[in-house]
Amino acid sequence: MSAVRPAAVPQTHSALPTVRRLIVFLLLFALVLIAASGLTGLLDRLLAAGAALAGNDVGGLARSLAFALVGGSLAAVLWWIVWRRLGEEAERASLAWGLYSAGIYAVALITFSTALLGMGAQLVAGESAQWRPSLATGLVWGGVWAWHRWMWLHPGKGPRRLTTVPTLVGSVFGLILGTGGAATALGGLLDAALHVFAGTQSLGRPWWISVIQSLVWSAGGGLVWWSHWIRGGGRLLLSGLANVAVAVFGVLGGCILALSGTVTALFVLLRLVFDRTDPMALLLDPLGPALAAAAIGSLLWAYHAALAEGRPGQMRQAARLLASGAALVAAASGIGVIVNATLGLAETTLAGTDTRTLLLGGISALVTGGPVWWRVWNPAGHPVGVPDGGAPPPSGKAASGRRIYLVAVFGLSAVVALVTLLVIGYQAFEYLLDGAGRESLAGRVRAPLGLLVATGLVAGYHYGAWRRERAALPPGPPPPRRTIGHVILVTGSDPVPLSRVITEASGAKITVWKRADAGGTGSGEPNQPDPGQLAQALEGVSAERVLVVIGPGARIDVVPLAAGE
């Protein structure tokens, strides 16, 4: 025990700088938010030309002055202290500095961008009453963003860790703004054209106002995305976080947007042919936005899928698995809705326009999601991620990722099916016990029964695919025969490589005791033995507990211990 206590003292003291940095940067983060809030309130009052500075809101003015002067002064003093210490490599490489830079950069970018773009959209619509608060917010937080961008890119004091997070945050934020604005603008334009073509245009505010407002958001988001993704080099990043951004927000987001828009557009077209119970203007309302979502989502999906194809690792397979999952949800939802509507049509008392509309919705989801899932997943051909030409099944990480996908889909589907089965049982028993119930048993269970059929099909298929791929895998190496139960390793050198050798050779549990008289401490010191010699020394040893002593000159002593010792 005497050899262990001195080692714990440096560990306790080494945690103090980490705690100090965390507290300091949390305080600085809070003070910057407080100071920016106060400056925003003061600037808003200054922009209100012709109005009294305090007016009837004396308390608001006092709060803004306190936040700006007191909070701003404290933030400036604390920043000056922090900035001086960032010249040290330990401070610059701390995780707290990287978290602070990324967090305040993201908050400032989102706040000032939305404020200025919202002000532009208000001015387009002639709503000038709210432009001053938006302008004040945009100017103050724009200054905070520029200040922290300068610190983030500083060659001598910029953070060493999480350096790519601001680039990815700006790229994703700009992508969401630009995509949403473009889809809304195109949807408004198509909606106006469809209503003019059908002669159902409505009176009210001119249609082009909302289109231009959406274009303002789209242009602003596109500029933010371009400055980070293209000019800032975000598209060249190959880190795990960058791959997640491409796969989730680009591939999966674009796929969901395209599928939802296509399903809605097809549903409207089917209703125009088979179910014209509603007025034409009401039927056409969702068509324009749906077509726009399908078009913009398809472009977003295609761009990021092509980007994923050219990235190393398993990005190609991950992109296809995500798209396959989204299409599978659409197809399975369509199957469930079709079963629900079919049971409704079978009941003479429930057959009507509502059930027919429900059936058309299910057909739209199945017709859209089914072909997309078949094309991406390719169940009749080669597995996902395997090129044509007779290539072998995926192995290593590719096979592992595919099997994880199969197990995840099977597990989620099985859970939903189990819950749905319980709901069906409850509805059936309630129907049998409640003789006064007016609704039929089919009417009670048709919705959960449709969900049960869909999830059952999904779970059954993916379970079968997992079993087939598992059976096709080549047999792996047999696990090492465990002849040692527990190893007590006594060493003065680095125990990590020695523990790894012991685990690979015997699979035993390991307890490390540090020598108090060790001469070497690193892997390159004389007291560090060769891992191959340690593996040879353990060959043929069979005991419940074994003592392994690494002595001077890399000497290895292996001592089997008797039971009870």
C-alpha positions, 0 to 999 in steps of 0.5 A: 500500500505504501507504493500506491499512496504517492502515485495518488497525490499527483492525480489529485493535483492534476485535476485542479487545472481542469476544474479551474479552466472549466469554472473560468470558461463557464463564467466567461460564457455567462458574462458574455451572454449577460453583456450582449443582452444588456448591449442589445437592450441599450442599442434598441433604445438608441435606435428608437429615434424620437422616443425617450431613452427610458420611457415608461420602462425604467426597470428595463433600462436599469437592467440593460445598464446593469447587464452592459456595464457591470456584466460587460466590465467583468467579462472584459477583465476575465477575458483579459486574464484568460487571454494572457494565459492562453499563450501557454500550451497547456491552456491552449490545448485544454478541452474547456477552451475548445468547448467555450470557443465552439459554444459561444461561436455557435450561439453568436452565429445563430443569434445574429444570423436569424435576427438580421434575416428576420429583419430583412424578411420583415422589411420585405413585407412592410412590417417596419415596427419590429426591425429595431430589436432585430437590428440591435440583436444582429449588430451586437451578436454579430460583433460577438461572433466576429470577436470569437471568430478572430480568437478561434482562428488566432495562430498563437492562442486559438484552441487546439481541440474541437477546432473543426466544430465551429466550421461544422456547426456553421455548415449545418446551420446554413444548410438547414436555413438555406434548404428550408428557405429554398423549399418554402420559396419554391413551394410558394411559387409552385402553389401560386402557379397551380392555383392560377392554372386551376382558377382557384387563386385566393384574395389577400396578400400578394403571393410574391411577398412570402416567396421573397421573404423565403428567398431572403432566408434561403440566400442568408442560409446559403451564404452561411453554408458557403462561407463554412462548407466551401470557403472554410474547408468543411467539405474537406474534413474527414473527422468522425463528426464531419462524417456524422454531419454529412450522413445525418443532415445531408443524406438522411435529412435530404432523403426524409425531405424528398420522401415526404414531399413525394408521398404528399404530392402523389397523395394529392394526385391520387385524390384528384383522380379518385377522391374529389370530395373536397373543393379544388383549392383545398385539394391543391394546397399541399401540392406546391410545397410537396413538389418543392420539398421533393425537388430540394430534398432530392438535390440535397440527398444526391449531393451528400450521397455523392460526397459520401461515396468519395469518403474513406471508411464506411461512409458509403455504406452508412449513407445507404443504410440511413437512406434505406431506413428512411425508405423502409419507414415510409413503405412500412407505414404505407402497408399499415395504413393500407391494412387499416383502410382495407378493414375499414372498407370491409365494414359497410358502416364505416365505408366512406370518403374518409376510409378511401382517403386513408387508403390513398394515403397508404398507397402513396407511402408504399408506392414511394417508399417501396421502390426507393428501399428496393433500389437502395437496399437491393435485396435481390442483388448484392448487399449494400456497399458491395460492388457488382461483379461477384464481390464477396460479402462485406467483412470486418467493419462493413459487415459489422455495420450492416449486421448492427443495422439489421439487428437494430431494425429487427429489435425496434420492429419487434418492440413496436409489434409487441406493444401493438399486440398488447393494444389489440388484446386490450381492444379485443377483451374490452369489446367482449366484456362491453356488450353495450359497445357500438363499434365493431371489433374490426373497427377497434383493432384495424389501426393497431392491426395494420401497424402489427402487420407492417412491423411483423413483416419488417422484423421477419425480413430483417431477422432472416437477412441477419441469420443468412449473413451470419451463416455466410460468415467465415468461422473466426479463430477459436478463442484462446483456451483459458488456463489461468484465472487471475494474474498478479502483475508486479512491475515498475514499467508501463503495465499497459502493453504487458497487460495486453499480452497477458490478456491475449495469451491467457484471457485472465483477469489482471491486477497490477502492483507497482514496484517501489524500487523500479528503475525504469518507468517507460516502454523504452526503459531497461525494465520493460521486457519484450512482449514476446518473451512474456508470452513465451513465459506464460506458455504451459502455465496452468493455475487459478492464480499466477504471480508475474514479477518483472525484475531488474534487467527485464527479468520475468518470473512466473510463479503459479500460486497454490489455492488459498494463497 
